[in-house]
């Protein structure tokens, strides 16, 4: 059983630029309401990570491949909505971003100080959320597992370009770490 004093929440790419590209804005915002209550109730620390949306790589062939894959992912993006401006305003009010760890690639541990920041808290259980489910969350949850963190991906506080990518990714992630939603987070804590 995981304990509150052994838990930390890691929010990946928690910024407007990434949020703008996700399909489930309203669901994400509702999940953040739950997570804020969870943070307040159990005094769980939050660490934010952030990378550039479009970072460059030195290998020109790899860059072409990445660009092509990104274009394919974006083709599945949900169309803009009249509600998007309001969703973005609400997103910016949800949680105060501080303690941001700069990351370089989709793996939040790659050449970053994240593992050190988590170690400073003395905690070994990670509740993982943020953007994008099919790349950063997928890769980072596997790497958190390899680093022997108790890792739980919180499904309703993660999102990506499309519903199809989102659900496919969560299914794959659930093969090596737990996946839950905010309403069921407390099941990991003893009564």
FENHU-V845974 format. One record per pair of residues at least 24 apart in sequence whose C-alpha atoms are under 6 Angstrom apart, sorted by the first residue. I is the first residue (numbers start at 0). GAP is how many residues later the second one is. If there is no record, write none. Layout:
i = <I	I>
gap = <GAP	GAP>
This chain:
i = <1	1	2	5	5	5	6	6	6	7	7	7	7	8	8	8	8	9	9	9	9	10	10	10	11	11	11	11	12	12	12	12	13	20	21	21	21	22	22	22	27	27	30	30	33	46	47	48	48	48	49	49	50	50	75	76	76	105	106	106	106	107	123	124	124	124	125	126	126	127	127	128	128	128	129	129	130	130	131	131	132	132	132	132	133	137	150	151	151	152	153	153	153	154	154	155>
gap = <186	187	186	117	118	119	116	118	119	36	37	38	118	37	117	118	119	36	37	38	118	37	118	119	36	37	118	119	36	37	117	118	116	140	137	138	139	55	138	139	128	129	125	126	148	52	52	51	52	53	52	53	52	53	86	84	85	30	29	32	33	32	25	24	25	26	25	25	26	25	26	25	28	29	27	28	27	28	27	28	25	26	27	33	35	35	26	26	27	26	25	26	27	25	26	25>
